[in-house]
Amino acid sequence: MKLFLIATCLMITSVVTFAQTLPENPGRALRKDIKRITETKDYHISKPNHLPPDKQGSYFEVRKDSTTRLFGYMGRQKSCRRGGCESPSSSENYDYFDYFILFSTEGKVLKVNVYNYQSSHGYQITARSWLKQFINYKGGKKLEAGRDVDTISGATISSNAITQAVSNKTIKLKNHLL
């Protein structure tokens, strides 16, 4: 019986660990933002081969008829736990959050949304009012938290992580589009 319980616990831990490596489905939030930005509910989301590959998530394209209306990125960002991050190889020292970015066809940020926040600290980065500061970022230079983007007291690690993510993903898409 003890062996069965140990095996079951190991199996559950493996499933949970695997599930945490994949971004949650943003569903309604993503559809709502696409509808608002494109001013249509008749669109198609695809992951074409011409967009850059990415290890932490994936770029996608929003089309209406045969015209690209938006580009997007959906990914998971690791963020250190409070008092953690001593050992980058240990997943125990990391929390994470799932987010998406919507871009214009020129690669300018139109919307950033943190839709699944899995930490007990730093949740303030999910506020729309704080995320608005990324809108219109064009990827010209790398963003720096505290200089280009306001940091949040009590959410320093998370605000640095999302700033880095938005900056890196925007620059990568912009370079690919050029």
N, C-alpha and C positions, 0 to 999 in steps of 0.2 A: 504494500500500500504506500509506504514512504517513497519507494522508487517511482511509482506512478505519479505521485504528487510532485516530486522533483522534476520529472520529465515534462509534466504538464506546465509547470511554472517556467521552465526553460523555453518551451514552445511558445507560450504566451509572450514572454519577454522578446523573443525573436520576431514575432509578428508585430508587436508594438514598435520595436526598433525599426523594422523595415517600413512600416506605415509612416513613421515620423520623417523618413527621408523624402517622401513625396509631398508636394504641395497639396493642400486641401482644395477642393473645387470652390472657386469664388462665387459661382452661380449667379444669384440674383443681383449682387452688387456689381459684378462685371457687366451683366446684361443692361442694367439700369444706366450705368455710365456710358456704355457704347451707344445706347439709344439716345441719351441726352446729347452726346457730342456729335453723332452723325445725323441726328434729327430724323431717324427712321427706325422702325422695328424690323425692317426687312433687310437683313444682312447675313453674311456667312463668315464664320471664323475658320481659318485653316492654318496649318503649320507648313508653309512651303519650304522647299529645299534651298531657296535662294537667300533665306535669312540666316544669320550667323548661328553656329552651334553654341551651346552654353551648358556647362556642367551643373549649375545650380538651379536651372529652370529652362524655360524655352520662350523664344520669340514667336509671335503669331501675327497673322494678318487679318484684318477685317475688310471684307469686300461687299459691295452692293452692286449687283449686276456684274459687270466685268471690270469695275473700277475699284482700286484699293482706296479705302476711306481712312484707315488707321493702321498703325502697327502697334503691337503690344508686347509686353513681357510679363510672364508670370513665374515667380520663383520663391524659393525658401532661403531665408538669410539666417545663418547662425549668429547668435548673440551670446556673449558670455553671461553666465549667471553671476549674480552679485557675489563677490568674493571668490570667483572661479577663474578659469582660463589659465591656470598654471600649466596644464598639460594639453596642448592643442589636439593631441591624438585621442584624448579621452572624451567621448561623447557625453559623459556625465557632467562635464563642466560647461555645457552649452545649453541654452534655451534656443528657441527659434521663433521666427514669425514668417507668415506667408503674405505675399504682397503681389500687386500687379501695377504696371505702369502702362499708360496709354500715350502713344506718340502720334504726332502729325505725320504725314507722308514725307516730310522733310527731316524728321527725327527730333522735333521739339516736344518736350514733355507737356502733355495736356492734363494728365490726372495721375496721382499716386494714391493707392489705397492699400492699407495694411488691414487685411480682412480676417486673419487668424493669428492672434497673439498668444503665445504659450509661456509667458513668464509672469511671475508675480510682481515684478518691478519693471518700470519703464513703459507701461501701457499708454502713457501720454502721447507717444508717437503715433497712435492710431487716430488722433483728433484731426478732423478735416481742416480745421483752422491752422494747425501746425504744418500739415502736409501741403497746404497751398503754396508755401514758399518754394516748392520745386517747380511749380507751373511756369512755363515758358523757358525753362533751362534748355539750352541748345547744345550742350556738350562741348563747348569751346575749350574750356579748361576744367580740370578736376575740381569738384566742389570740396570745400573743407569745412567741417563742422566747427562752429565757434567763430568762423570768419565769414563764410558765404551763407551759412545756414545757422539759424539760432539753435543752441543746444537747450536741453531741458534739465533743470536741476532734478536729480533723482532718476533721470533716464539718459544719462550720459552715454552709456554703452550702446543702448538701443538707437539713440539719435545718431551716434557715429556710424553704426552699422547700416541704417537705412540711407544715410547721406552717401556713404561709400557705394552702396548698391545702386542707388539712382544714378550717381555720377558714372560708375563703371558701365552700367547697362546702356546709358544714353550715349556715351562716347563710343562704345562698341557698335551700336546700331548706326550712329552717325558716320563712323569710319567705313562701315560696310556699305551704306547707301552712297557714299562718295566714290 
